[in-house]
Amino acid sequence: MAPVYSYEETVELCKRLEKTYTPAVCDTLDEMGFMHQAMCSGFTPIMPKAAIAGPAFTMEEAKTRKSTRLKEYDPEFVAKVLEDLFGSMQKGQVVAVNANEFYGAGAWGELMSTTCKYFGGVKGAVVDGPIRDINRILEIEFPVWARGNIPTDSIGRVDLVGMGAPIWCGGVRVNPGDIIFADCDGVVVIPVKDVDLKEVVEKAEEVVQAERRSRQEIRQGMSLVDVYHKYGKL
């Protein structure tokens, strides 16, 4: 069983992860026997240079069974749902959203981003579905990775069907508290109950250092074969 770290220790390890890159983490997990932890291709970051890592806060949405207009909702009920949702979040988390393959409305938007950042202290979101309000999200510099964009509102089209439970996101099982690391290359999930997070971070850092060293040698004219003989890897 993997070591258990305090939340504070986990957040600090995530800060170190953000100084690496997702391919290095994927290579590390591959070597450890976890070869299916990268989410599928198609997750586009609205902020290409952003890199975030943090414990997962999971949400699940689905196409509504019965459409309801905004004016027909009970304001007290809506407020209670939102209060429960955002009140459950912790500073440093990354939200993961499964939209259950419904692409007819924005599964994420400006309101969620603003509240997550300024109320929950969340680092960003990974949305297996379309998003909207992209320019307004960019204004507050809230990193989001999504599988498309669409202008339609979720009201009357989408229901929140779960939070804080295991979900599938981008073809990867995400348990609450698993580490989500996202950058311009994609999104990877570190299953903290199965692997030592500190070990993953340390090995990823070693990969980054080794690749930086090899890259420098190649730029100075050394052949790939010579680099391999010198370091035992490229």
C-alpha positions as CSV (number, residue, x, y, z in Angstrom):
1,M,0.0,0.0,0.0
2,A,1.3,3.4,-0.9
3,P,2.4,5.9,1.8
4,V,-0.2,8.4,2.9
5,Y,0.9,12.1,3.0
6,S,-0.8,14.9,4.8
7,Y,-2.7,17.4,2.6
8,E,-0.1,20.0,3.1
9,E,2.7,17.5,2.1
10,T,0.7,16.6,-1.0
11,V,0.2,20.2,-2.1
12,E,4.0,20.8,-1.7
13,L,4.7,17.7,-3.8
14,C,2.3,19.0,-6.4
15,K,4.2,22.2,-6.6
16,R,7.3,20.2,-7.5
17,L,5.3,18.3,-10.1
18,E,4.4,21.6,-11.8
19,K,8.1,22.2,-12.5
20,T,8.3,19.0,-14.5
21,Y,6.1,18.1,-17.5
22,T,3.4,15.5,-18.1
23,P,5.5,13.3,-20.5
24,A,8.1,12.9,-17.8
25,V,5.4,11.8,-15.3
26,C,3.9,9.4,-17.9
27,D,7.3,7.9,-18.6
28,T,7.7,7.5,-14.8
29,L,4.4,5.8,-14.4
30,D,5.1,3.5,-17.4
31,E,8.2,2.3,-15.7
32,M,6.2,1.6,-12.5
33,G,3.7,-0.5,-14.5
34,F,0.9,2.1,-14.7
35,M,0.6,2.6,-18.5
36,H,-2.9,3.9,-18.8
37,Q,-2.9,7.1,-16.6
38,A,-2.9,9.7,-19.4
39,M,-6.3,11.1,-20.5
40,C,-7.1,10.6,-24.1
41,S,-6.1,13.2,-26.7
42,G,-8.3,16.2,-27.4
43,F,-8.1,18.1,-24.1
44,T,-7.2,21.6,-25.1
45,P,-5.9,24.1,-22.5
46,I,-7.3,27.6,-22.8
47,M,-4.0,28.9,-21.4
48,P,-1.3,27.0,-23.4
49,K,1.5,27.8,-20.9
50,A,-0.4,26.8,-17.8
51,A,0.7,23.8,-15.7
52,I,-1.3,22.7,-12.7
53,A,-1.1,19.8,-10.3
54,G,-3.4,19.0,-7.4
55,P,-5.7,16.5,-5.6
56,A,-8.8,15.8,-7.7
57,F,-12.2,17.1,-6.8
58,T,-14.6,15.1,-8.9
59,M,-17.9,16.1,-10.5
60,E,-20.3,14.2,-12.7
61,E,-22.9,15.8,-15.0
62,A,-25.4,14.3,-17.4
63,K,-28.0,15.5,-20.0
64,T,-31.1,16.5,-18.1
65,R,-34.2,14.3,-18.4
66,K,-36.6,17.2,-18.3
67,S,-35.7,20.7,-19.4
68,T,-36.4,23.5,-16.9
69,R,-36.0,27.2,-17.6
70,L,-34.0,29.3,-15.2
71,K,-37.0,31.2,-13.9
72,E,-38.7,27.9,-12.9
73,Y,-35.9,26.8,-10.6
74,D,-36.3,27.3,-6.8
75,P,-33.5,29.9,-5.9
76,E,-33.1,28.4,-2.4
77,F,-32.6,24.9,-3.9
78,V,-30.0,26.2,-6.4
79,A,-28.2,28.1,-3.7
80,K,-28.0,25.1,-1.5
81,V,-26.6,22.9,-4.3
82,L,-23.9,25.5,-5.1
83,E,-23.1,26.0,-1.4
84,D,-22.6,22.2,-0.9
85,L,-20.5,22.0,-4.1
86,F,-18.1,24.9,-3.5
87,G,-18.1,24.4,0.2
88,S,-16.7,20.9,-0.3
89,M,-13.6,22.1,-2.2
90,Q,-10.2,22.6,-0.8
91,K,-7.4,25.1,-1.7
92,G,-5.0,23.6,-4.2
93,Q,-7.4,21.1,-5.7
94,V,-8.1,20.5,-9.4
95,V,-11.7,19.9,-10.5
96,A,-12.3,16.9,-12.8
97,V,-15.7,16.8,-14.6
98,N,-17.3,13.9,-16.4
99,A,-20.0,15.2,-18.7
100,N,-21.1,11.7,-19.7
101,E,-20.5,12.3,-23.4
102,F,-23.1,15.1,-23.6
103,Y,-21.8,17.8,-25.9
104,G,-25.0,19.9,-26.2
105,A,-24.2,22.5,-23.5
106,G,-21.3,24.0,-21.6
107,A,-20.3,21.7,-18.8
108,W,-18.2,24.5,-17.4
109,G,-18.2,28.3,-17.6
110,E,-17.4,31.6,-16.1
111,L,-19.5,31.3,-12.9
112,M,-17.9,27.9,-12.0
113,S,-14.4,29.2,-12.7
114,T,-14.8,32.4,-10.8
115,T,-16.3,30.7,-7.7
116,C,-13.8,27.9,-7.7
117,K,-10.8,30.3,-7.9
118,Y,-11.9,33.0,-5.5
119,F,-14.1,31.0,-3.0
120,G,-12.6,27.5,-3.2
121,G,-9.0,28.3,-4.0
122,V,-9.0,25.7,-6.8
123,K,-6.1,25.6,-9.2
124,G,-8.0,24.8,-12.4
125,A,-10.4,22.3,-14.1
126,V,-10.2,19.4,-16.5
127,V,-13.5,19.0,-18.3
128,D,-14.4,15.9,-20.3
129,G,-16.9,17.9,-22.3
130,P,-17.4,21.3,-23.8
131,I,-17.0,24.7,-22.0
132,R,-18.2,28.2,-22.6
133,D,-17.4,31.8,-21.5
134,I,-13.8,31.3,-22.5
135,N,-12.8,35.0,-22.7
136,R,-14.3,35.7,-19.3
137,I,-12.4,32.7,-17.8
138,L,-9.2,34.0,-19.4
139,E,-9.8,37.3,-17.7
140,I,-9.4,35.7,-14.3
141,E,-6.6,33.5,-15.5
142,F,-8.2,30.2,-14.4
143,P,-6.7,27.3,-16.3
144,V,-9.2,24.9,-17.9
145,W,-8.6,21.9,-20.1
146,A,-11.7,20.8,-22.1
147,R,-12.8,18.7,-25.0
148,G,-14.5,21.4,-27.0
149,N,-16.4,24.7,-26.7
150,I,-20.1,25.7,-27.2
151,P,-22.1,28.8,-26.3
152,T,-25.2,27.1,-24.9
153,D,-26.0,27.3,-21.1
154,S,-26.2,24.2,-18.9
155,I,-29.4,25.5,-17.4
156,G,-32.2,23.3,-18.7
157,R,-29.8,21.0,-20.4
158,V,-27.5,19.5,-17.8
159,D,-27.9,18.1,-14.3
160,L,-25.2,17.8,-11.7
161,V,-25.6,14.1,-10.8
162,G,-22.7,13.5,-8.4
163,M,-19.6,14.9,-6.7
164,G,-16.8,13.6,-4.5
165,A,-17.1,10.1,-6.0
166,P,-15.0,8.1,-8.5
167,I,-15.5,9.1,-12.1
168,W,-14.2,8.4,-15.6
169,C,-12.5,11.4,-17.2
170,G,-10.8,11.2,-20.5
171,G,-10.8,7.4,-20.3
172,V,-9.1,7.4,-17.0
173,R,-10.6,6.4,-13.6
174,V,-10.2,9.4,-11.3
175,N,-10.7,8.9,-7.5
176,P,-11.2,11.9,-5.2
177,G,-7.7,12.8,-4.0
178,D,-5.8,11.3,-7.0
179,I,-3.3,13.8,-8.4
180,I,-4.2,15.5,-11.6
181,F,-1.3,17.0,-13.5
182,A,-2.1,19.0,-16.7
183,D,0.0,21.0,-19.0
184,C,0.3,21.8,-22.8
185,D,0.9,18.1,-23.6
186,G,-2.2,16.8,-21.9
187,V,-3.5,15.4,-18.6
188,V,-2.1,12.6,-16.4
189,V,-3.7,11.1,-13.3
190,I,-1.5,9.7,-10.5
191,P,-3.4,7.1,-8.5
192,V,-2.1,7.9,-5.0
193,K,-3.5,4.8,-3.3
194,D,-1.4,2.6,-5.7
195,V,1.9,4.5,-6.0
196,D,4.1,6.6,-3.8
197,L,3.5,10.2,-4.8
198,K,6.9,11.3,-3.5
199,E,8.6,8.6,-5.5
200,V,6.8,9.6,-8.7
201,V,7.8,13.2,-8.2
202,E,11.4,12.3,-7.6
203,K,11.7,10.0,-10.6
204,A,10.0,12.6,-12.8
205,E,12.5,15.2,-11.7
206,E,15.3,12.7,-12.5
207,V,13.8,12.2,-16.0
208,V,13.6,16.0,-16.6
209,Q,17.2,16.4,-15.5
210,A,18.4,13.5,-17.7
211,E,16.5,14.8,-20.7
212,R,17.9,18.3,-20.2
213,R,21.4,16.9,-20.0
214,S,21.0,14.8,-23.2
215,R,19.3,17.6,-25.0
216,Q,22.3,19.9,-24.3
217,E,24.8,17.3,-25.5
218,I,22.9,16.8,-28.8
219,R,22.7,20.6,-29.3
220,Q,26.5,20.7,-28.9
221,G,26.9,18.1,-31.7
222,M,27.1,14.8,-30.0
223,S,25.4,11.9,-31.9
224,L,22.4,10.1,-30.5
225,V,24.4,6.9,-30.4
226,D,27.2,8.6,-28.3
227,V,24.6,10.1,-26.0
228,Y,23.0,6.7,-25.5
229,H,26.4,5.1,-24.8
230,K,27.4,7.9,-22.4
231,Y,24.1,7.9,-20.3
232,G,22.4,4.6,-21.1
233,K,19.3,6.4,-22.4
234,L,18.2,9.2,-24.6
